[in-house]
Amino acid sequence: MASTVSAVPAAPADPNALAPEVWPQGAARDAEGRLVVGGVDAVALAEQFGTPLYVVDEAVVRERAERFREAFDAAARRIGSQATVYYAGKAFLSTAIVRWVTEAGLGVDVCTGGELAVALAAGADPSRLGFHGNNKSVGEIARAVDAGVGALIIDSEIEIERVAEAAARAGRVQRVRLRVNSGVHASTHEFLATAHEDQKFGVPLSRAVELGARIREHDSLEFLGLHCHIGSQIFDAAGFAESAERLIAVHAELDRVAPVPELNLGGGFGIAYTEADRPAPIERIADGIADAVAAACEAHGVRVPRLAFEPGRSIVGPAGVTLYTVGTVKPVPTDDGWRHYVSVDGGMSDNVRTALYGAAYTVRLASRRSDAPAALVRVAGKHCESGDIVVDADWLPHDVGPGDLVAVAATGAYCWSLASNYNHVPRPPVVAVRDGQARVIVRGETEADLLARDAGIDASDGIEGTPA
Ligand SMILES: *Cc1c(COP(=O)(O)O)cnc(C)c1O
C-alpha cells in the first residue's frame, strides 16, 4: 500500500529545514525565509492564486520523466534489449502533464475514456498510449481501438472477444498485452509472493498460456506480451525481480509457439514522503530488474524481450507541493504531552491519501522561517469528518499561527487525481512553476461550478436566482 503512519518522527534539529529527498529538487528558502519552488515564492503564489493551491514544478516532472526513461533504457540495453516507459496517467493527468512527459519520450497509460480524452486532447500520439482497466466498457474499447491506441491491456477472458470484435469492426489489428497476476505483491522494502492472488486485476499466471493462445486465434489481435503490476511505493528491485522470473517462465512457453516481443513489468516505484522513506535510486532498481530478467531469460533459453515500465507516482509525486493557509491552532492534551492541531483551508478533498491509506507526509512553514522551538503538530483539514487529516504527525515551529502559509511536500501524485467536492469545497487550481514563472494548468473550481450541476436551480435565473 502507501507509506503508512509509523511512530511519531523525531523532532528535527531545525523545523525550517527542507530535506532535499522530500522537497522538489531545487526548493529552498529565500532571504526572507519564504519557501521557493521553481523559482517562485510561496507567498507570491498564495497571493496570486489563493489557497489551497497545488503547485507542480515543471522542470522536476520533465527531468524525472527523462531520468526514468534513460535509466530503464540503459539497463535494458546492457542486457541486449530496449525499454519503453509509459507514464501512468492516473497519478495526475492534465494536458500539460501529458505534454511534459511525452516530450521527455514517455508513452502514457490511461484506464478510462476520460483519461483517454485528456491524453488525446493533449495531442499525444495514440500509438504511444496504453489502455488499462479491469472493466473497460464496450464503448471505451471501441473508442480506444478507433483512436489507434498502441495497446489495450486485456484484463480478463471476456475481454479477448470484446477487443477482437471492436478491432474487426474497425478493420484494424489491435495490439494487446495480457495482464496477469504473478502472485507477487510488493510495497516499500517487502514483498509477498504467493501462488494465488485474491485481487480483481488480471488473470492468474497459470492461465496465461491458454489465454495467450486464445488471443492469437484472432486475426484482429496482435499479442505483444504479458503485463503485470505488483504494487505501489516500492523501494527496491526484489519484488520486480521475483515477478519477472515468474512471468518469464510463462513468457518462454508462449515464445516457443511464436515470438513474444515484449514484457511489461508495470509501475509502483516509491518516493520519499518523509525523511524515513529511502527508495533506492531508479538506476539501481532498473539494473536489478534487468539482471533478473537476463538471468531468467537465459535459464529458459529465450531471447530478452523489449521491456516496458509504467511509473506514475515516481514521475509526478516529488514535483508537487500543496500550499495551505492556517486558520486555527489548538493545543490538545495527549497521554504524553501536547499535540498542536493546525487546521488548514483544505483537507481530505484535496488530499485523501492520509485518510484513505494512513499515508505519512511532511509539512513546513512556507511564508517565513521561525526560530521558535519545534512543536509536534497534526495538520487537519476543514471538513466535517474527524479523519480529515492531511499530515498525521510532524513538527512545526511552536509559533505557527493563523495566517501562516504551510506547505505539504510530495503531493504531486494521487492528490489532485483523487480530489473530491466533499462538503461542497471547490477543488483547488493546479499551478505549474518554472524558471520563476507560474501559470495555471488546471483552473480551480468556483461555487458557480459546484452549483452548475444542481438540476434544482433554474438556469435562466442564474445561480443566485430563486425559483419562481
Ligand atoms: C497504478 C498503476 C501504475 C502506476 O503506479 P505508481 O505506483 O503510480 O507508479 C502502473 N501500472 C498500472 C497497471 C497501474 O494500475
The ligand as a Gaussian input file, in Angstrom:
#p B3LYP/6-31G(d) Opt

LIG

0 1
 C       -1.392000       2.427000     -10.807000
 C       -0.708000       1.722000     -11.893000
 C        0.556000       2.131000     -12.284000
 C        1.316000       3.249000     -11.617000
 O        1.595000       3.012000     -10.275000
 P        2.551000       4.014000      -9.483000
 O        2.581000       3.443000      -8.117000
 O        1.914000       5.354000      -9.528000
 O        3.867000       4.002000     -10.182000
 C        1.161000       1.458000     -13.327000
 N        0.532000       0.431000     -13.958000
 C       -0.690000       0.030000     -13.590000
 C       -1.330000      -1.085000     -14.332000
 C       -1.347000       0.647000     -12.557000
 O       -2.561000       0.221000     -12.199000

